[in-house]
Amino acid sequence: MAQWNEITTFNEWNQAFQQSEERPVLVMKHSTRCPVSADAWEECKKYTEDQPRSDMDYVIVKVLESREVSDRIAEDLGVKHQSPQTILLKNGKPVWHTSHWHIKKEALEEVLASHLR
């Protein structure tokens, strides 16, 4: 089972971003007060509890609690902020992202298989 690591500081974000040069990183931006985000987060957890890819890292940012970090991610990647949102980083670049009801376990399986060959 893969583990989601929460990032709350710029330093942790910078480490995750740099790590994507060596290993892909899936970023989950989660609003702890939004029911749609709660559903998306459950789908992400289902993915990592089943048979997740072991050749990548998984990070979560709680957007209300770590707003500055969430804003920095949007700025650094050039990906408009949404919540909930998943962003796949590979080689320091966002190669895929989606939000809201499109965040499903099956979609993650399909996207990660196609983008990480």
N, CA, C and O of each residue as an XYZ file, in Angstrom:
468
protein
N       0.845     -1.182      0.000
C       0.000      0.000      0.000
C       0.888      1.242      0.000
O       1.814      1.356      0.803
N       0.598      2.156     -0.898
C       1.326      3.423     -0.947
C       0.786      4.357      0.127
O      -0.339      4.201      0.602
N       1.595      5.311      0.492
C       1.204      6.249      1.546
C       1.153      7.667      0.998
O       2.028      8.087      0.242
N       0.124      8.389      1.388
C       0.016      9.808      1.060
C       0.771     10.594      2.125
O       0.565     10.384      3.320
N       1.631     11.485      1.697
C       2.378     12.340      2.618
C       1.836     13.757      2.507
O       1.804     14.344      1.426
N       1.414     14.290      3.634
C       0.893     15.661      3.632
C       2.045     16.652      3.587
O       3.030     16.513      4.312
N       1.907     17.653      2.726
C       2.900     18.723      2.681
C       2.232     20.012      3.167
O       1.114     20.347      2.775
N       2.957     20.717      4.033
C       2.395     21.920      4.659
C       3.327     23.122      4.555
O       2.962     24.226      4.958
N       4.530     22.915      4.016
C       5.506     24.005      3.955
C       6.055     24.143      2.538
O       5.970     23.222      1.725
N       6.617     25.313      2.267
C       7.265     25.525      0.973
C       8.420     24.545      0.781
O       8.631     24.038     -0.321
N       9.158     24.281      1.843
C      10.284     23.358      1.754
C       9.806     21.956      1.347
O      10.418     21.317      0.491
N       8.726     21.485      1.954
C       8.196     20.169      1.594
C       7.715     20.155      0.140
O       7.922     19.173     -0.573
N       7.074     21.244     -0.298
C       6.652     21.343     -1.700
C       7.873     21.317     -2.619
O       7.882     20.591     -3.612
N       8.896     22.097     -2.298
C      10.099     22.130     -3.126
C      10.730     20.748     -3.228
O      11.209     20.360     -4.294
N      10.733     20.004     -2.126
C      11.283     18.648     -2.136
C      10.462     17.735     -3.056
O      11.026     16.975     -3.842
N       9.141     17.814     -2.956
C       8.275     16.992     -3.807
C       8.463     17.352     -5.274
O       8.542     16.477     -6.136
N       8.534     18.650     -5.546
C       8.726     19.126     -6.913
C      10.052     18.618     -7.474
O      10.102     18.126     -8.601
N      11.115     18.734     -6.697
C      12.428     18.259     -7.138
C      12.437     16.740     -7.292
O      13.065     16.212     -8.209
N      11.748     16.044     -6.403
C      11.680     14.582     -6.478
C      11.049     14.126     -7.788
O      11.360     13.044     -8.287
N      10.159     14.952     -8.346
C       9.491     14.559     -9.589
C      10.463     14.454    -10.760
O      10.108     13.912    -11.806
N      11.674     14.961    -10.601
C      12.706     14.799    -11.634
C      13.182     13.345    -11.685
O      13.646     12.875    -12.724
N      13.066     12.642    -10.565
C      13.527     11.255    -10.485
C      12.387     10.244    -10.433
O      12.485      9.153    -10.994
N      11.302     10.618     -9.753
C      10.128      9.757     -9.593
C       8.890     10.610     -9.807
O       8.820     11.731     -9.302
N       7.919     10.105    -10.541
C       6.677     10.867    -10.684
C       6.033     11.127     -9.316
O       6.200     10.350     -8.376
N       5.307     12.222     -9.232
C       4.618     12.609     -7.996
C       3.173     12.939     -8.345
O       2.904     13.719     -9.259
N       2.252     12.337     -7.607
C       0.842     12.679     -7.745
C       0.477     13.600     -6.590
O       0.629     13.240     -5.422
N      -0.007     14.792     -6.928
C      -0.400     15.790     -5.934
C      -1.920     15.807     -5.851
O      -2.602     15.887     -6.873
N      -2.444     15.733     -4.644
C      -3.878     15.866     -4.398
C      -4.096     17.146     -3.610
O      -3.573     17.296     -2.506
N      -4.874     18.081     -4.180
C      -5.259     19.298     -3.462
C      -6.671     19.048     -2.918
O      -7.611     18.802     -3.674
N      -6.790     19.116     -1.610
C      -8.016     18.687     -0.927
C      -8.537     19.783     -0.007
O      -7.799     20.333      0.811
N      -9.823     20.088     -0.159
C     -10.490     21.017      0.755
C     -11.217     20.194      1.816
O     -12.111     19.407      1.504
N     -10.822     20.388      3.062
C     -11.396     19.592      4.153
C     -12.829     19.995      4.504
O     -13.456     19.362      5.353
N     -13.346     21.026      3.870
C     -14.727     21.463      4.148
C     -15.688     21.216      2.995
O     -16.845     21.633      3.052
N     -15.227     20.549      1.960
C     -16.036     20.376      0.749
C     -16.415     18.914      0.565
O     -15.533     18.056      0.538
N     -17.708     18.605      0.437
C     -18.116     17.216      0.253
C     -17.626     16.609     -1.070
O     -17.339     15.413     -1.125
N     -17.529     17.408     -2.121
C     -17.010     16.899     -3.388
C     -15.541     16.511     -3.208
O     -15.098     15.476     -3.707
N     -14.800     17.342     -2.497
C     -13.394     17.052     -2.223
C     -13.262     15.808     -1.340
O     -12.351     15.004     -1.538
N     -14.143     15.650     -0.391
C     -14.117     14.460      0.472
C     -14.300     13.198     -0.374
O     -13.616     12.199     -0.151
N     -15.214     13.240     -1.337
C     -15.419     12.093     -2.221
C     -14.181     11.825     -3.069
O     -13.776     10.675     -3.241
N     -13.582     12.893     -3.600
C     -12.373     12.737     -4.425
C     -11.227     12.159     -3.596
O     -10.480     11.303     -4.070
N     -11.094     12.630     -2.361
C     -10.047     12.125     -1.477
C     -10.251     10.636     -1.205
O      -9.283      9.877     -1.165
N     -11.495     10.216     -1.020
C     -11.795      8.791     -0.813
C     -11.386      7.973     -2.036
O     -10.863      6.867     -1.896
N     -11.621      8.510     -3.230
C     -11.219      7.817     -4.457
C      -9.693      7.683     -4.538
O      -9.175      6.643     -4.945
N      -8.990      8.737     -4.149
C      -7.517      8.689     -4.138
C      -7.024      7.643     -3.148
O      -6.102      6.884     -3.444
N      -7.643      7.607     -1.974
C      -7.239      6.614     -0.973
C      -7.553      5.192     -1.452
O      -6.771      4.273     -1.209
N      -8.686      5.007     -2.128
C      -9.018      3.690     -2.672
C      -7.924      3.240     -3.642
O      -7.523      2.076     -3.649
N      -7.452      4.180     -4.455
C      -6.395      3.833     -5.409
C      -5.144      3.346     -4.673
O      -4.580      2.311     -5.029
N      -4.714      4.077     -3.663
C      -3.471      3.707     -2.981
C      -3.650      2.518     -2.042
O      -2.660      1.913     -1.633
N      -4.875      2.173     -1.694
C      -5.112      1.010     -0.852
C      -5.231     -0.275     -1.662
O      -5.140     -1.369     -1.104
N      -5.432     -0.155     -2.967
C      -5.610     -1.328     -3.818
C      -4.262     -1.797     -4.351
O      -3.509     -2.440     -3.619
N      -3.941     -1.500     -5.581
C      -2.659     -1.891     -6.175
C      -2.021     -0.668     -6.825
O      -1.947     -0.583     -8.051
N      -1.562      0.274     -6.013
C      -1.005      1.503     -6.575
C       0.369      1.266     -7.186
O       1.040      0.276     -6.894
N       0.759      2.181     -8.022
C       2.122      2.139     -8.569
C       3.093      2.388     -7.427
O       2.894      3.280     -6.602
N       4.125      1.597     -7.398
C       5.131      1.763     -6.344
C       6.318      2.588     -6.818
O       7.239      2.855     -6.046
N       6.301      2.992     -8.082
C       7.411      3.742     -8.657
C       7.158      5.251     -8.664
O       7.719      5.978     -9.484
N       6.314      5.709     -7.747
C       6.008      7.133     -7.659
C       5.675      7.514     -6.226
O       5.524      6.658     -5.355
N       5.562      8.826     -5.998
C       5.229      9.335     -4.670
C       3.853     10.004     -4.723
O       3.389     10.428     -5.781
N       3.218     10.086     -3.555
C       1.871     10.627     -3.426
C       1.878     11.684     -2.333
O       2.267     11.409     -1.198
N       1.444     12.905     -2.679
C       1.390     13.975     -1.678
C       0.008     14.611     -1.680
O      -0.662     14.693     -2.709
N      -0.395     15.055     -0.502
C      -1.673     15.749     -0.338
C      -1.407     17.114      0.278
O      -0.561     17.270      1.159
N      -2.152     18.092     -0.210
C      -2.121     19.441      0.348
C      -3.545     19.790      0.745
O      -4.448     19.783     -0.092
N      -3.745     20.091      2.000
C      -5.055     20.541      2.470
C      -5.104     22.049      2.216
O      -4.411     22.830      2.869
N      -5.938     22.433      1.253
C      -5.868     23.807      0.744
C      -6.272     24.871      1.754
O      -5.752     25.986      1.703
N      -7.167     24.566      2.651
C      -7.562     25.570      3.648
C      -6.495     25.748      4.716
O      -6.212     26.864      5.154
N      -5.908     24.631      5.128
C      -4.902     24.670      6.181
C      -3.532     25.125      5.663
O      -2.732     25.673      6.422
N      -3.267     24.902      4.393
C      -1.960     25.236      3.802
C      -2.154     26.042      2.514
O      -1.611     25.702      1.463
N      -2.930     27.103      2.622
C      -3.298     27.914      1.453
C      -2.079     28.431      0.694
O      -2.065     28.400     -0.537
N      -1.063     28.903      1.399
C       0.109     29.466      0.727
C       0.818     28.400     -0.106
O       1.282     28.677     -1.212
N       0.900     27.198      0.421
C       1.538     26.100     -0.317
C       0.696     25.748     -1.545
O       1.239     25.543     -2.631
N      -0.605     25.677     -1.378
C      -1.498     25.384     -2.500
C      -1.359     26.445     -3.595
O      -1.297     26.120     -4.780
N      -1.312     27.705     -3.187
C      -1.142     28.791     -4.162
C       0.209     28.695     -4.867
O       0.303     28.942     -6.069
N       1.244     28.340     -4.131
C       2.582     28.209     -4.721
C       2.610     27.090     -5.757
O       3.254     27.219     -6.798
N       1.912     25.995     -5.472
C       1.856     24.887     -6.428
C       1.240     25.366     -7.738
O       1.777     25.101     -8.814
N       0.121     26.065     -7.647
C      -0.529     26.593     -8.854
C       0.415     27.516     -9.611
O       0.521     27.441    -10.835
N       1.091     28.376     -8.887
C       2.023     29.328     -9.502
C       3.208     28.607    -10.143
O       3.540     28.870    -11.299
N       3.836     27.713     -9.412
C       5.017     27.012     -9.919
C       4.709     26.156    -11.144
O       5.532     26.046    -12.054
N       3.520     25.549    -11.165
C       3.185     24.619    -12.245
C       2.417     25.267    -13.389
O       2.302     24.686    -14.468
N       1.889     26.472    -13.158
C       1.081     27.102    -14.191
C      -0.240     26.391    -14.407
O      -0.804     26.424    -15.501
N      -0.731     25.745    -13.353
C      -2.003     25.028    -13.403
C      -2.975     25.771    -12.496
O      -2.759     25.869    -11.288
N      -4.043     26.289    -13.083
C      -5.038     27.042    -12.316
C      -5.533     26.212    -11.135
O      -5.863     25.035    -11.282
N      -5.577     26.846     -9.958
C      -6.016     26.155     -8.746
C      -7.481     25.749     -8.843
O      -8.344     26.527     -9.249
N      -7.727     24.504     -8.455
C      -9.077     24.009     -8.256
C      -9.021     23.097     -7.039
O      -7.953     22.620     -6.653
N     -10.160     22.868     -6.453
C     -10.208     21.976     -5.312
C     -11.559     21.266     -5.326
O     -12.613     21.902     -5.324
N     -11.503     19.941     -5.339
C     -10.330     19.075     -5.322
C      -9.650     19.054     -6.689
O     -10.247     19.371     -7.718
N      -8.390     18.671     -6.652
C      -7.607     18.625     -7.877
C      -6.475     17.614     -7.714
O      -5.866     17.515     -6.649
N      -6.205     16.878     -8.767
C      -5.030     16.008     -8.795
C      -4.140     16.461     -9.942
O      -4.616     16.821    -11.019
N      -2.832     16.433     -9.684
C      -1.840     16.851    -10.672
C      -0.732     15.805    -10.675
O      -0.185     15.462     -9.627
N      -0.413     15.307    -11.850
C       0.689     14.358    -11.991
C       1.920     15.110    -12.485
O       1.896     15.744    -13.540
N       2.991     15.027    -11.709
C       4.263     15.656    -12.069
C       5.239     14.596    -12.534
O       5.369     13.534    -11.925
N       5.917     14.900    -13.616
C       6.956     14.009    -14.130
C       8.049     14.896    -14.708
O       7.779     15.776    -15.526
N       9.275     14.660    -14.281
C      10.410     15.458    -14.751
C      10.198     16.953    -14.515
O      10.557     17.784    -15.349
N       9.610     17.279    -13.365
C       9.421     18.673    -12.990
C       8.331     19.407    -13.744
O       8.271     20.636    -13.707
N       7.469     18.670    -14.429
C       6.403     19.300    -15.212
C       5.069     18.603    -14.953
O       5.029     17.391    -14.739
N       3.977     19.371    -14.973
C       2.667     18.742    -14.865
C       2.310     18.082    -16.199
O       2.217     18.759    -17.223
N       2.114     16.782    -16.185
C       1.794     16.069    -17.420
C       0.303     15.730    -17.521
O      -0.174     15.305    -18.573
N      -0.423     15.921    -16.422
C      -1.859     15.646    -16.407
C      -2.444     16.253    -15.146
O      -1.801     16.282    -14.097
N      -3.665     16.736    -15.260
C      -4.391     17.182    -14.067
C      -5.883     17.118    -14.341
O      -6.335     17.198    -15.483
N      -6.626     16.972    -13.266
C      -8.081     16.963    -13.349
C      -8.638     17.433    -12.021
O      -7.896     17.643    -11.061
N      -9.945     17.596    -11.974
C     -10.543     18.092    -10.739
C     -11.965     17.553    -10.555
O     -12.543     16.904    -11.427
N     -12.478     17.853     -9.397
C     -13.843     17.572     -8.985
C     -14.251     16.121     -9.226
O     -13.569     15.198     -8.782
N     -15.367     15.924     -9.933
C     -15.951     14.589    -10.074
C     -15.166     13.689    -11.022
O     -15.494     12.510    -11.160
N     -14.148     14.217    -11.670
C     -13.323     13.402    -12.561
C     -12.261     12.611    -11.790
O     -11.587     11.751    -12.357
N     -12.121     12.905    -10.512
C     -11.129     12.192     -9.692
C     -11.778     10.899     -9.193
O     -12.546     10.892     -8.231
N     -11.447      9.829     -9.869
C     -11.976      8.497     -9.554
C     -10.832      7.498     -9.553
O      -9.843      7.676    -10.265
N     -10.965      6.462     -8.766
C      -9.939      5.415     -8.683
C      -9.612      4.871    -10.069
O      -8.441      4.749    -10.426
N     -10.623      4.550    -10.838
C     -10.417      3.975    -12.170
C      -9.706      4.956    -13.088
O      -8.850      4.555    -13.877
N     -10.046      6.227    -12.999
C      -9.386      7.239    -13.828
C      -7.915      7.354    -13.461
O      -7.061      7.484    -14.338
N      -7.617      7.305    -12.165
C      -6.216      7.360    -11.730
C      -5.447      6.155    -12.273
O      -4.327      6.298    -12.763
N      -6.048      4.977    -12.184
C      -5.383      3.778    -12.705
C      -5.058      3.947    -14.185
O      -3.937      3.678    -14.618
N      -6.033      4.389    -14.946
C      -5.858      4.534    -16.396
C      -4.814      5.607    -16.738
O      -3.932      5.373    -17.565
N      -4.912      6.753    -16.118
C      -3.999      7.853    -16.414
C      -2.576      7.514    -16.023
O      -1.645      7.755    -16.791
N      -2.400      6.962    -14.841
C      -1.050      6.650    -14.385
C      -0.422      5.563    -15.250
O       0.783      5.599    -15.501
N      -1.208      4.607    -15.707
C      -0.679      3.570    -16.600
C      -0.254      4.168    -17.939
O       0.769      3.773    -18.499
N      -1.027      5.109    -18.448
C      -0.707      5.658    -19.769
C       0.416      6.696    -19.732
O       1.162      6.822    -20.703
N       0.548      7.436    -18.641
C       1.576      8.478    -18.555
C       2.907      7.994    -17.990
O       3.919      8.682    -18.116
N       2.913      6.832    -17.377
C       4.135      6.359    -16.709
C       4.547      5.006    -17.249
O       4.574      4.025    -16.505
N       4.858      4.937    -18.493
C       5.309      3.677    -19.102
C       6.767      3.479    -18.902
O       7.320      2.473    -19.347
